[in-house]
Amino acid sequence: MDMAVKAKGKPRMSAAPKRGYPDLHDHLRTLEKEGLLVTVDRKISKDTEMHPLVRWQFRGGIAEKDRKAFLFTNVIDAKGKHYDIPVAVGVLATNRPIYAIGMDCDLDKIEETWNHAIANPIPPKIVTDAPCQEIVITGKALKKPGQGLDGLPIPISTPGWDVSPYTTLSQYITKDPDTGIQNMGIYRGQVKAPLRLGMNPSLELRPGIMTHWEKMKAKGKRLPAAVILGCPPCIAYTSAQKLPETMDELTVAGGLVGCPINVVKAKTVDLYVPAEAEIVIEGFIHTDELEPEAPFGESHGHVNLQEYNAFMEVTAITRRRDAILTSIISQVTPSESSLIKRVALEPMFLTHLRDTLGIKGIKKVSMHEPLTNLRKVLVLVVDRKMPNTEVWRAIYGASALHRAAGKYIIAVNEDIDPNDANALFWAMSYRANPLIDLHILPHRDQGHGPRSHRNGGQDGSVLIDATLKEDFPPVSLPKKPFMEKAKKIWEELGLPPLKPEQPWFGYSLGEWSDEFDDMAEAAVRGDYFETGKQIAKRRRSDVAMNTEVRDLTDEPPAKKAKKKK
């Protein structure tokens, strides 16, 4: 077809295929209703202003719960060109409430929802009349100014460093030439020409697009591909999951919403694409040649320098009449890119340790997000009574699940907040002995981050057991009732709002007796002189300075304190 094909008149509502899941437009309406969407109608440059503006809510001291999604309706480029397609940024995972709305489930049901979807995939439903093909541009029409990639408002993510606009929330769909199974993954795409889009397979070692590319290269053929820029949330979330290459992500998206995902045959490649996609770029990825790609500001917090990577020749662009292009905030974490992965990956690690490996004492897995971008620091929260051998089995089990995750793996108990670096350092400082509680695991893949040439691409993992191995004295903060009463007084005085950090009250770590409790209670009653009288009766001259009373066998035994709430 050598012309732009546009349906005449307004689209017939009855022509759209029935669906049992929200599309992107439904999702944005819900976000607006919940007060989570900021609509910007003033002119915004996609090249110099858009991403920096949204980035501020991740670098400006704004709490995660207060972050918003953004919809830009008046988009221009650096030369003043106006685009008729709005751009949505941060609409999938700027904060957890937005993610939960997109997933249509409570946050505490995320793990259960993903596990059910993966175990119960639903094949897509093929339709012939799809919103994503209301406008179709192919052939010679693509070469007209503004009809190719130059007609799409693709932002520059890291102005001042990126050498081009990049698609970021772009789902590349390809097919295994041997099995016929489609794969969908998120990869960046450098806009290189009106009909040429770069492709970086990122950290994918073999699964998905890299495997397909290598198989087509062996056959001496180009790899057919379709790139999705905007789609129903269930599809976007599934594309960020790490699934076996034998699973089509669109079937898991169906399992996520409990009904088939509508798909339609692409116009110029032998692939099926989501019928409710906003924009679809079709084409063929070359396998005979590579060309330089990047620099690009990456999620590990550094600019990714140039590499040789594949590129795609565009053969069609199809879209909805009311298309909205989606872009994701990546680069330095925290970001939308890291949160969309974190909410799904943490339950995946927990399921692996608890269910696959049968480690019963594991309570939670937390991936450190700020600056490190999830993969480098893993924190395992385990039961206090968990045997030491099981703690280490959990640590080694976590190191083996993901080749690029777990440069530092730290096991702690439930009283340590894994999201508080200060609490982690506290546990590492007083509950771990580097001589016996720290192991180095060699021969790890260097993984995500700037390339170092010191060890031929190999790295190591530091494994730390920072759990309590014996009873310790209490945490030296006032007990909870006293801190709660003081907080009320603070608020009555109109002082600045408090944001309690763990630990914010003292609690026992096992080494505390009823005798000590009685003495402490006497103190807050003002009866501490009575304690002084009792202490005076135990004077002795046969011990050295700093001798611990607990080490003396001829001292009266202290009564172990009863557990108190």
N, C-alpha and C positions, 0 to 999 in steps of 0.2 A: 504494500500500500504506500503510495508516494505522496500522500497528502495528510494534513491534519484532519482527523475525523472528529467532529463535534456533534453530539446529539442536538436536535433542534428543539427549541422551547424549553420549558421547565421539565425536570425529570418527573416521570409519573411515579407517585408514591407506591402504587401497586406493582411497579416493575422491580423494585428493590427486593432482593431475596429475604425471606423471613429469617430472623436470627433470635437466639435466646441469650444474648450477651450484649453488654454495652459497647458501642464503638467509641472512638476518641471524642466525638462531639457530645455524646451522652456523658462521658466522664468529665469533660470540662464544665458542663452544666451543673453536675453534682458538686464539683469543687467550688464553683461560684456560689451555689446555694449554701455550702458549709463555710463560706468566708475564707476559702483557701486559695482563691485565684485573684491575682492582680491583673487587670486588663489595662494595657498602656496604649492609648489612642494617639499620642503625640508621635511625631516622626522620630524613629530610632534607626541609627545606622547598624546594619547587621555586621559590618566590617570593623567598627571601632567602638561601639557603645553597648550592644545588646548583651554579650556575655559578661563584660566587666560589670554591668549593672546588676545582673542576677548573681554574679560571683560575690558581690559584697555581703550577701546574707550568709555566706559561708566563711567569710574572713572578717566580718565586722562585729563579732561578739554577740550575734543574735542566736538565741537558743534554738535547738533543732525544732522544738514544737512551734516556734514562731515563724519559721520559714514558710514561704508561699510559692505557688506555681505562678508563672507569668505567661500572658498571652499578648503578643505584639501585633497590632492590627494595621499599623502604618509604617511599613518597613521600607527603608531605602538602603542603597549601598554607598560606598565612599565617594562615588561620582554623582550622587543625587538621584540615581535611577530608582523609580518607585516599583514595587512588586505588588501584585494583586493577591498574593497568597500570604496569609498571616503565619506567624511563627510562634510555636508554643515551646517554652523552656521550663524545665523543672516540674513537669506535670505528672511524673510517674513516681518519683521517690525523693522529693526534696525533704520530706519528713515522713515519719511512720504513719501518721493518719492518712496522708495522701496515698501511701503504698497500700494501706488497708482498704481504702475506698476502691482503688483499682483492682485489688484482689477480691473484693466483696466478701471479706471475712474479718473477724476480730484478729488482732495481732497475736493473741495467745493461741490462735488456731492455724497460724501460718504453717508450722511444721506438719500438722495433721493434713492440711489442705494439699500441700505439695506431695506428701507421701501418697495420698489417695489418688491424685491426678496422675502421678508417674505409674502407679500400680494399675490404674484403670483408664488407659488412653482410649480416646474415641476418634475413629477415622473421620476426616473432613467430609463435607458434603459438596459435591461439584455443582456449581451453578453456571448459567450462561449469560446472565444479565447482572453485571456487577457494578456497584458505585465507583470502584477504582478505575473503571474503563469508560466513564462518562465522557472523558476527553482522551483521545488517543492521537499521539503524534509519532509518525514513522517516516522512513524514507527521506525524500528530498526536503520535506517540511522541517525535519530536524535541523537542517543546515541554515535555516532562516534565523536571523538575529532574534534572540529571546525565546526560541522554540526548543533549544537544547538545555543543557545544564545551566547556561547563562540566564535562563528564565526562572530558575528556582532560587529562593532567598536563603541560600545555605550560608550560615554565619562563619566568621573567623573566630575560633574559640579562644586563642591566646594572642590578641593583637600585640604586635611588637616582636613576636617570635615565630608564629606560624607563617609559612610561606604561601598560604592559599586558604580559601574556605575549605572546611572538611565536613563531610557528613559524619555525625557522631552517633546518634541513635539510629543507626542504619543496619537493618537486618538483611544480610546477604543470604539468599536462598540458592543452593546448588543441589545437584543430585549425584549420587554414587553411580557411575556408569555400569558397574557390575550388578549391584543389588536393586537399583532403581529407587532407593530410599532417599528422600530429600533431607537436607540438613539446613537449619537456620541458625545463624550466629551473628552477634553484633561485632562489626569491624569498622574501622574508620575508612573514609574514602576521600582522598585528595582530589579536589576539582582541578584538573590539569588543562582542559580544553572543553569547548561546548559539547563535544561528543567523546570525551575521555575521562575516566574516573579511576583513580588509584585504588589499590586494595592492599591492606596490611593484615596478614593473618594473625598478628599479635603473638600471644603466648601459645597458641594452638600448636602442639607438637605433631600430631598425626590426625586426630579425629576431625570430622567435618570437612570444611572447605579445603584444608591443606591436603587431606587424603584424596579428595576428588580432583584437585588440581594436578597432583602427581600422577594419578591414573590416566587422566586425559593427556598429560604430557607424554606418557609412555606410548599412547596411541597416536601421538602426533596431531592431536586435535585441540581446538580451543574449548574452554569450559563455559557452557551456558550459565548465566547467572541473572538473578533479579534482585534489585536492591529496594527495600521498603523504607520509605521515609514517612512514618506515621501510620499507626494501626490500632486496633482495639487493644486496651491494656493487657488483657489476658495473653495476647500473642507477644507483646513487648516483654512482659515479665518472663515468659517461657524462653524467649530467645536468649535471656541472660543466664539461664540455668546451664549447668554442666551435665549434659545427659549422654548416655551411651550413643555411639554413632549408629547403632541399629535402631534408634528411635527417631521418628519424625517429630520435631518439636510441635508441629501443628496438631498432632494427635494428643499430645500432653496438654496443649492449650484447651483442646476439647474436653479433656478430663478435668481440667481446672474449673470450667464453667458448667460441666455436666451435659453438654450437648455438642453436636458437630460444629466445627468452624466452617463457614462458607469459603470455598476457594473457587477460583476461576482460572482457566487456561491462559497463560500469558500470550501476548500477541505475536512475538517473534522468537521466543525460546520455548523449549519443551519442558516447561515448569508450571506448577500451580502456585498461585499467589493468593493471599487473603483478599476476599472480595470486598471487604470494607477498609482496605488500605487507603491511605490518603493519596500517596504518590508512589508509583512504581517505576523504577528505571530498569530497563531490560538491556541485555547485551551479552558479549562474549569476552571472557578473560583470556588473554593471550598466555600460552604456555611455552612458546618458543623463545621469548625474550622477556627480560626484566628491565626496569628503568628506575633511576633514583626516586625515592619517595621520602617526604618529610623535609625539614624539621617540623615537629608538632609537639605542643605542650602535653606531656603524658601524665597519667594518674599516679605515677610513682613520685611526682613532685619535681621532675626535671624535664627539660626539653629533650625529646627523642631526636637524635641526629639522623642524617640521611642514611637510608639503607636501600638496597636494590629489592624491589618488590614488584608484584604483578600489576597490570593495568587492564581496564575493561573498555572496550569500544561499545558505545551506546547504540542500540538499534531501535529503541522505542522508549517513549516516556508517556505513561498513562496516569490519569488522576481523576479525582472527583471534581465536580464544578466548585464545590465549597471546600476544597482541600486546605488542610492546615499542616504545614511542615513542622515536624518535631525535632528538637535538638536537645542534647543532654549536657549538663555541666559536668565536666571531668577535671582533669589536671589535679592540682594539689588537693588532697583530701583533708577534711570531709567534703563530699560532693554528692550530687545526685547519682553519679556513676558508681560511687563506692557504696552508697546506701542501698541501691537497688540490688547489688550483689550481696551485701552483708545480711539483709533480712532473709535471704534464701539460703546462703551458704552456711550460716551458723546452725540452723536446724539440720542441714545435711551432715555436718560434722558430728552433731549430737547423735543423730540416727545411726551413723556409721559406728561410733564408739559404743553406744548403748545396745543397739539391736544387732548389728552385724558382728561385732566383736564380743557382745555379751558382757560388757563392763557395767555392772549395776550401780556402782557408786558415783557415776558421772552425773552431774546435775545441770551443767550448762557449758556451752562453748562460746567464748567471746572473741571476736576478731578486732584487734585494735585498729581504729579508723583514722584519727587525725595524723596527717603527714605520711604515715607509713603505708596507707592504702591496703588494709586488711590482711594481705598475704604474709607479712613479715612477722607479726607478733600474735600468737594465739594464746589465750588464757583458758585453762580448763578448770572449772569449778567442781570440786569433788567433795564427797561426804567426809566428815571428820573421822569416821570409823573405817574408812576404806583402807584395806591392807596396802602396805608399801609396794608389794609386787603388782597390785592392780593399778596403783597410781602410775607406776612406770609403764605398765602395759598400755594405759590410756595415752601417756605422753608419746610413746613410740607409735602407737596406732594413729594418733593425729598427724605424726610426721610423715606417714606413708600414704595418706589419702590423696593429697594433691601435690604434684611434683613441685609447684612453685610456692607452696604455702608452708609456713612454719620455720622461719629462720631462728626465731626465739619462741619456745613453747614453755609456758610456765604453769604449773599446777598449784592451785591455791584452795583454801577452804571457803565455805559459804559466807563467812564474815568479811571477806575481802571483796570490794566492789571492783570487778574486772575492768570497768571503764575509767577507773581512777588510777592514773599512773603513780600518784603519790602512795596510794594504798598498795600497789604492786611492789614498789620499791621498799616499802615498809616490810612486806612479807618476805621479800628476797633478802632483806638485810638481817632479819631476826629469826626467820624460820628455815633458812637454807644455809647449809655449810658448803661452800664451794668444793671442799676436799671430797665430800661424799654425796652431795645432792646435786651436782652439776656434771652432765655428760656432754661430750662433743660428738655429733654425728657427722661423719665425713661424706664426701661424694654426693652432695646434693646439687641439683641443678641451680645455676645462678639465678634463674627466674626473672621476675619482673623488676626492672630498674636499669640504671645506667650500666653499660657494659664495661666490666673490668677485665683486663687481660692478664692479671697476675696468676691465675690458677687455671688457665685454659677453659674458662667457662664453668668451672666447678666452684661450689660453695659448701658451707657446712651449716649445721643447726646446733644451737645451744639449747639443751634440755635442762630444765630446772624444776626440782621438786621443792616448792616453797610452801608446803603444807605443814601443819603442826604435827610433829612426831612424838611430842610429849606434852604434859600439862604445863601451861605457862601462867604467870600471874595475870590479874585482870588488866584490861586496857585502862590507862590512867586518865579517864575523863569522868566527870560527875555521872552518877547513875541516871537512868532515863527520867524518872519522875522529877528530879531537880532541874534537868535541862528543859523538860517540857514546861515547867512552871516559869523558868527564866525566859523562855520564848514568849509566853503570854505577856510578861512584863515588858519585854522588848517591843512587842507590837502595841501595847498600851501607850508606850512612850512615843510612838510614831516614828521609830527609827527605820532605816532602809530595810526593804523586804529581805528576809533571809532565804538562802538556798542551801539547806543542810547538806553537808558532805559526809559520807561514811568514812570512819566512825564518828558520830556526833554525840554519843554517850558511851560510858564505860560498861563493860560486861566481862564476865568471868571466862577465862580460858582454861579452867580446870584446877589451877593451883590456888585455892582459896578455901579457908576453913570457916566453920560456924563461929569459932572464937573470934576470927578477924571480923566477921560480919557483925557480931555483937559489939565489938569495940567501935566499929565504924558507925553503927546506929547510935551508940552512946554519945559519940562525938557530935553528931548533928542534933542531939537533944541537949547538948551543953554539958554532958556528964563525963568529959574526958579526963578530969582529975581522978575519977574512980579507976580508969584504965591505968593511970600513972601509979596508983597504989598497988595494983596487981603486978605491974611490971617490976616494981621495986622489990617485991618478994622473991624475984628470980635472979637476983644479982649473983655473980660468981667471979672468981679471980683466976681460974685455970684455963681461960680461953684467950686467943689473940684477937686483936682488932679485926673487924670485918668478917668474923666467923659467922656463917649463916646458921641461924637457929635450927633450921630444918635439917642440917647435917649432924646435929648432936643427938646421939641415941639415948642419952639419959635425960633429955628434956621431956616434960609431959606431952603426950601426943595431942596434936591439934585435931579437933573434930572437923571432919570434912563438911563443907557447907552443903546444904540442901539446894537443889536446883530451884531457882526462882524465876518467874517470868519477868 
